[in-house]
Amino acid sequence: MYRISDTQIDYILNDISARGVEMESLQQNLLDHVCCIIEQNLEADGDFESFYQKTIKTFYKDVLWEIEEETLLLLTYKNYYTMKKIMIFSGIFSAAAMIFGIFFKFMHWPGAGVFIILGIGTSSLVFLPLLFLLKVKDSQQAKDKIILGFGILSGILLSLSILFKVMHWPYSMILGYSAIISLGLILLPLFFFTGIKKPEEKINTITMSLVMIMVCGLWLTLIRSPKSTKAINIKNTTVFLINEQIVATEKKLFADVVKSDRLKNEMLKLANQIVKVCDEIKSSIVLSETGSAAIPNDFDSKDLYIHDNGFNDYPQIYKLNLLIFVYNTRENSKPLNKIITLDPDSRFDPSYRFYTGTKTEVLNQLTQIQLIVLQNERSKASK
């Protein structure tokens, strides 16, 4: 059995380094493998140098440093196939969830919002980022990687903007404008002027540039201009103030009718509770929208508007639901008009989120509840 000397070990290590292998850990691994092969296969009086030259050639096809490149590739993309499977699965899941969500939305079935959120959310936060990570390694030039990055970023921002818009969440317009800036003002010029210089890619560059322009144009046609948005805000705020005047008049008429009635029955107390809770929720919405407890008549000059934003649950909503349930089902009491919440033929489910939509829609619903209750009690008290 051949025994390698320290001098021969240094010779092997220096030769491996000279052949372009720079990773110290890889040098040591190659050294161990070569030494084991030599000691096990070389005879005691054999020619070390010639046997080593034959042995080292078995570790590569052209040059030894190729093995370092392959090692780095494996270390960098050791999860490549796992990421690829997750990307494909997330893409299929996103497409299926969006199809179900759109179908459920058209059919007015419950769960449409959940499917839409899962579909667009998975596509934006899982599928597209993984697509970028897997595709960027195939791009050799830095400009191709930059174009790919801005393309994926524009897709993510545009998808999230649509999701936020559909769900009436805030910041949808910020996401949308960011997507248009990324797509139309950065990606489009970069892609066009890079590709138009290559004759073989000229037609493809022009076609894809037109598609980008169309995407930007389609999105911009679906949004309201600042002037239209202000007009709608003025209209919504004006309607709210008019409704508040009507409710205030009903409250006064109700108070005039019942103030001489000393009998304070349970239904009357319940009606007052409902009206009070509705006022509390309205005040919370107005405060969140304008920063003020009340909206003055000159709201336009002060830029105090009720915007068409989505409504988030307030703690008083659950309390109001319970009060409505009691009001509609109180024994020995038959209100003239029940407060319809879900289905007039079924019992009210307190856990059902009836107050949905924009804040303007919720304010109108609360006003309708107050008017129904006040008119019911005033009608009964005047008999």
BELCOR-V185791 format. One record per residue. N is the residue number from 0. PSI is psi in whole degrees, 0 to 359 (999 if undefined). NEAR is the number of other ideal C-beta (glycine too) atoms within 8 Angstrom. Layout:
n->N psi->PSI near->NEAR
n->N psi->PSI near->NEAR
This chain:
n->0 psi->132 near->5
n->1 psi->142 near->10
n->2 psi->121 near->6
n->3 psi->138 near->9
n->4 psi->167 near->6
n->5 psi->325 near->5
n->6 psi->319 near->6
n->7 psi->326 near->9
n->8 psi->315 near->11
n->9 psi->324 near->8
n->10 psi->315 near->9
n->11 psi->315 near->12
n->12 psi->318 near->10
n->13 psi->324 near->8
n->14 psi->320 near->10
n->15 psi->318 near->14
n->16 psi->320 near->9
n->17 psi->335 near->6
n->18 psi->4 near->10
n->19 psi->3 near->8
n->20 psi->115 near->13
n->21 psi->337 near->7
n->22 psi->123 near->9
n->23 psi->319 near->6
n->24 psi->322 near->6
n->25 psi->324 near->11
n->26 psi->315 near->13
n->27 psi->322 near->8
n->28 psi->316 near->8
n->29 psi->320 near->12
n->30 psi->315 near->12
n->31 psi->316 near->8
n->32 psi->315 near->9
n->33 psi->316 near->14
n->34 psi->319 near->11
n->35 psi->317 near->8
n->36 psi->317 near->9
n->37 psi->314 near->14
n->38 psi->327 near->11
n->39 psi->332 near->7
n->40 psi->339 near->6
n->41 psi->135 near->9
n->42 psi->161 near->5
n->43 psi->325 near->6
n->44 psi->22 near->3
n->45 psi->169 near->8
n->46 psi->106 near->5
n->47 psi->311 near->11
n->48 psi->315 near->6
n->49 psi->322 near->7
n->50 psi->322 near->12
n->51 psi->317 near->13
n->52 psi->322 near->8
n->53 psi->322 near->8
n->54 psi->314 near->10
n->55 psi->332 near->12
n->56 psi->341 near->7
n->57 psi->351 near->5
n->58 psi->355 near->9
n->59 psi->167 near->8
n->60 psi->311 near->3
n->61 psi->302 near->4
n->62 psi->157 near->7
n->63 psi->328 near->11
n->64 psi->350 near->9
n->65 psi->326 near->10
n->66 psi->331 near->12
n->67 psi->321 near->12
n->68 psi->316 near->8
n->69 psi->322 near->8
n->70 psi->315 near->10
n->71 psi->320 near->9
n->72 psi->317 near->8
n->73 psi->321 near->8
n->74 psi->321 near->7
n->75 psi->320 near->6
n->76 psi->43 near->8
n->77 psi->337 near->6
n->78 psi->21 near->6
n->79 psi->310 near->8
n->80 psi->325 near->6
n->81 psi->315 near->7
n->82 psi->322 near->11
n->83 psi->318 near->9
n->84 psi->318 near->8
n->85 psi->320 near->10
n->86 psi->313 near->13
n->87 psi->315 near->8
n->88 psi->316 near->8
n->89 psi->325 near->13
n->90 psi->316 near->10
n->91 psi->316 near->8
n->92 psi->317 near->11
n->93 psi->313 near->15
n->94 psi->316 near->10
n->95 psi->316 near->9
n->96 psi->319 near->13
n->97 psi->321 near->13
n->98 psi->312 near->9
n->99 psi->317 near->10
n->100 psi->316 near->16
n->101 psi->319 near->10
n->102 psi->314 near->8
n->103 psi->325 near->12
n->104 psi->318 near->9
n->105 psi->325 near->6
n->106 psi->357 near->6
n->107 psi->39 near->5
n->108 psi->150 near->6
n->109 psi->152 near->4
n->110 psi->356 near->7
n->111 psi->317 near->12
n->112 psi->321 near->8
n->113 psi->314 near->8
n->114 psi->318 near->13
n->115 psi->317 near->16
n->116 psi->314 near->11
n->117 psi->318 near->12
n->118 psi->305 near->17
n->119 psi->322 near->14
n->120 psi->315 near->9
n->121 psi->320 near->13
n->122 psi->317 near->15
n->123 psi->323 near->13
n->124 psi->348 near->8
n->125 psi->301 near->12
n->126 psi->307 near->12
n->127 psi->317 near->13
n->128 psi->320 near->10
n->129 psi->323 near->12
n->130 psi->319 near->10
n->131 psi->315 near->11
n->132 psi->324 near->9
n->133 psi->328 near->12
n->134 psi->334 near->9
n->135 psi->332 near->10
n->136 psi->340 near->7
n->137 psi->345 near->6
n->138 psi->122 near->9
n->139 psi->321 near->4
n->140 psi->149 near->6
n->141 psi->323 near->5
n->142 psi->327 near->8
n->143 psi->322 near->9
n->144 psi->322 near->10
n->145 psi->316 near->9
n->146 psi->315 near->12
n->147 psi->318 near->12
n->148 psi->314 near->10
n->149 psi->328 near->13
n->150 psi->313 near->11
n->151 psi->318 near->12
n->152 psi->318 near->9
n->153 psi->319 near->12
n->154 psi->319 near->10
n->155 psi->312 near->12
n->156 psi->319 near->13
n->157 psi->319 near->14
n->158 psi->314 near->12
n->159 psi->325 near->11
n->160 psi->317 near->15
n->161 psi->317 near->11
n->162 psi->312 near->15
n->163 psi->326 near->12
n->164 psi->316 near->11
n->165 psi->322 near->7
n->166 psi->3 near->10
n->167 psi->38 near->10
n->168 psi->155 near->9
n->169 psi->165 near->6
n->170 psi->13 near->7
n->171 psi->322 near->12
n->172 psi->325 near->9
n->173 psi->316 near->7
n->174 psi->320 near->13
n->175 psi->313 near->15
n->176 psi->324 near->8
n->177 psi->320 near->10
n->178 psi->318 near->13
n->179 psi->321 near->12
n->180 psi->315 near->9
n->181 psi->318 near->13
n->182 psi->311 near->16
n->183 psi->326 near->11
n->184 psi->343 near->8
n->185 psi->302 near->10
n->186 psi->313 near->13
n->187 psi->307 near->13
n->188 psi->319 near->8
n->189 psi->315 near->12
n->190 psi->318 near->14
n->191 psi->308 near->11
n->192 psi->341 near->8
n->193 psi->318 near->10
n->194 psi->334 near->12
n->195 psi->340 near->9
n->196 psi->342 near->5
n->197 psi->115 near->8
n->198 psi->322 near->4
n->199 psi->342 near->4
n->200 psi->8 near->8
n->201 psi->310 near->10
n->202 psi->315 near->6
n->203 psi->321 near->8
n->204 psi->315 near->14
n->205 psi->317 near->10
n->206 psi->310 near->8
n->207 psi->327 near->10
n->208 psi->319 near->11
n->209 psi->321 near->8
n->210 psi->317 near->8
n->211 psi->318 near->13
n->212 psi->319 near->10
n->213 psi->319 near->8
n->214 psi->314 near->10
n->215 psi->317 near->12
n->216 psi->319 near->8
n->217 psi->317 near->8
n->218 psi->319 near->13
n->219 psi->331 near->8
n->220 psi->342 near->6
n->221 psi->352 near->5
n->222 psi->159 near->8
n->223 psi->145 near->6
n->224 psi->159 near->6
n->225 psi->323 near->6
n->226 psi->318 near->6
n->227 psi->321 near->8
n->228 psi->317 near->10
n->229 psi->319 near->9
n->230 psi->319 near->8
n->231 psi->320 near->10
n->232 psi->319 near->12
n->233 psi->317 near->10
n->234 psi->313 near->8
n->235 psi->318 near->13
n->236 psi->321 near->13
n->237 psi->316 near->8
n->238 psi->320 near->10
n->239 psi->316 near->12
n->240 psi->321 near->11
n->241 psi->316 near->8
n->242 psi->322 near->11
n->243 psi->324 near->9
n->244 psi->319 near->8
n->245 psi->316 near->10
n->246 psi->318 near->12
n->247 psi->320 near->8
n->248 psi->317 near->8
n->249 psi->321 near->13
n->250 psi->318 near->10
n->251 psi->315 near->8
n->252 psi->319 near->10
n->253 psi->317 near->12
n->254 psi->322 near->8
n->255 psi->326 near->7
n->256 psi->318 near->11
n->257 psi->353 near->11
n->258 psi->334 near->6
n->259 psi->349 near->5
n->260 psi->111 near->7
n->261 psi->345 near->4
n->262 psi->110 near->4
n->263 psi->84 near->5
n->264 psi->171 near->6
n->265 psi->323 near->7
n->266 psi->325 near->12
n->267 psi->318 near->11
n->268 psi->320 near->9
n->269 psi->319 near->12
n->270 psi->317 near->13
n->271 psi->323 near->8
n->272 psi->316 near->9
n->273 psi->315 near->15
n->274 psi->319 near->12
n->275 psi->315 near->8
n->276 psi->321 near->12
n->277 psi->318 near->13
n->278 psi->321 near->9
n->279 psi->318 near->9
n->280 psi->319 near->14
n->281 psi->315 near->10
n->282 psi->321 near->9
n->283 psi->319 near->10
n->284 psi->314 near->14
n->285 psi->318 near->13
n->286 psi->319 near->10
n->287 psi->331 near->5
n->288 psi->322 near->11
n->289 psi->343 near->10
n->290 psi->5 near->5
n->291 psi->150 near->9
n->292 psi->334 near->5
n->293 psi->156 near->5
n->294 psi->120 near->11
n->295 psi->167 near->8
n->296 psi->332 near->4
n->297 psi->41 near->6
n->298 psi->329 near->13
n->299 psi->318 near->6
n->300 psi->338 near->5
n->301 psi->3 near->7
n->302 psi->43 near->6
n->303 psi->101 near->10
n->304 psi->156 near->12
n->305 psi->112 near->14
n->306 psi->166 near->8
n->307 psi->49 near->10
n->308 psi->163 near->9
n->309 psi->153 near->10
n->310 psi->131 near->13
n->311 psi->148 near->4
n->312 psi->140 near->8
n->313 psi->154 near->8
n->314 psi->329 near->6
n->315 psi->344 near->10
n->316 psi->316 near->10
n->317 psi->321 near->9
n->318 psi->318 near->9
n->319 psi->319 near->13
n->320 psi->317 near->13
n->321 psi->319 near->9
n->322 psi->319 near->12
n->323 psi->320 near->13
n->324 psi->315 near->11
n->325 psi->319 near->9
n->326 psi->320 near->15
n->327 psi->338 near->11
n->328 psi->8 near->8
n->329 psi->129 near->10
n->330 psi->150 near->4
n->331 psi->16 near->3
n->332 psi->130 near->7
n->333 psi->94 near->3
n->334 psi->146 near->9
n->335 psi->318 near->7
n->336 psi->120 near->7
n->337 psi->156 near->7
n->338 psi->106 near->10
n->339 psi->125 near->5
n->340 psi->322 near->9
n->341 psi->296 near->8
n->342 psi->120 near->4
n->343 psi->341 near->5
n->344 psi->1 near->3
n->345 psi->161 near->6
n->346 psi->148 near->5
n->347 psi->132 near->12
n->348 psi->112 near->6
n->349 psi->336 near->8
n->350 psi->351 near->4
n->351 psi->129 near->9
n->352 psi->89 near->6
n->353 psi->324 near->8
n->354 psi->84 near->10
n->355 psi->174 near->7
n->356 psi->205 near->8
n->357 psi->168 near->10
n->358 psi->327 near->13
n->359 psi->317 near->11
n->360 psi->320 near->10
n->361 psi->318 near->14
n->362 psi->320 near->13
n->363 psi->320 near->10
n->364 psi->316 near->10
n->365 psi->321 near->12
n->366 psi->318 near->13
n->367 psi->319 near->8
n->368 psi->314 near->13
n->369 psi->316 near->14
n->370 psi->319 near->11
n->371 psi->313 near->10
n->372 psi->313 near->13
n->373 psi->317 near->15
n->374 psi->321 near->11
n->375 psi->308 near->12
n->376 psi->324 near->13
n->377 psi->322 near->13
n->378 psi->318 near->9
n->379 psi->324 near->9
n->380 psi->332 near->11
n->381 psi->353 near->6
n->382 psi->999 near->4
